Amino acid sequence: RGGFSAPHPSFSAAPRPARDSSPAAKMVIQKEKKSCGQVVEEWKEFVWNPRTHQFMGRTGTSWAFILLFYLVFYGFLTAMFTLTMWVMLQTVSDHTPKYQDRLATPGLMIRPKTENLDVIVNISDTESWDQHVQKLNKFLEPYNDSIQAQKNDVCRPGRYYEQPDNGVLNYPKRACRFNRTQLGDCSGIGDSTHYGYSTGQPCVFIKMNRVINFYAGANQSMNVTCAGKRDEDAENLGSFVMFPANGNIDLMYFPYYGKKFHVNYTQPLVAVKFLNVTPNVEVNVECRINAANIATDDERDKFAGRVAFKLRINKT
């Protein structure tokens, strides 16, 4: 009775965990033990392995095949791109665009060119109008009679100046003369009033935008007219004169064959000299071209066949 009894089977001691000897565990231990020098050596061996003669994991033959593949691949792509561009260029003319994204209806613009198309003149302030005079001097220089006589032809009025190729490239195309003297009091030749800007009677020049192969007027006469946009503008605008007379634009300046064909082409101009604009009042002016094949009522394009600008003559 009081003797030592054997332990109960359910209270046996827990076994000690066995040491992990798997390959993965060994690799982790090895990686942990790598020194910085070993890493550098392994990197050097990757770049160049003297035993296998491999550069960055590949032999010279392997690198040669890869380089040859990419050379042939990109050479083929380059050849395809070059061939495609060459075929496309065969269908494009050096002188006439294949496709035109501009509207078929030419617009009108004014000179001097100003921001927001506002022509503002302060008679007592020379700087306010001298900038306009300088712009007009430069703009009208190609229209000098001597330059026109040297470069352009005397054409027959009232008919188009057609210059077909007839199977042979007719280049460059000749252009008809538009002499500066045709602008009369707005020519600026020997004009002490500086196109009227120093006296409050300014000249504004109207030009039609160029459209290649466009026969403006449909073989009928055409001209430019100007007026105040509203009744009060018409009253404040007063009288004006136009050069050439009645704002006529002759057919002989059409068709236009393009910048490279028509190297000496000078656009016909219409000059408007405003004689007695009400001073210190902003006047809205609209000029339109009257031609059989130019619409001027397209509300989506405010510049199709017309141009509107503001004119103000300040007097102190």
Buried (B, 14 or more C-beta within 10 A) or exposed (E): EEEEEEEEEEEEEEEEEEEEEEEEEEEEEEEEEEEEEEEEEEEEEEEEBEEEEBBEEEEEEEBEEEEEEEEEEEEEEEEEEEEEEEEEEEEEEEBEEEEEEEBEBBBBBBBBEBEEBEBBBBBEEEEBBEEBBEBBEEBBEBBBBEBBEEBBBEBEEEEBBEBEEEEEEEBBBBBBBBBBEBBBBBBBEEBEBBBBBBEBBBBBBBBBBBBBEBBBBEEEBBBBBBBBBEEEBBEBBBEBBBBBEEBBBBBBBBBBBBEEBBBBBBBBBBBBBBEEBBBEBEBBBBBBBBBEBBEBEEEEEEBBBBBBBBBBBBEE
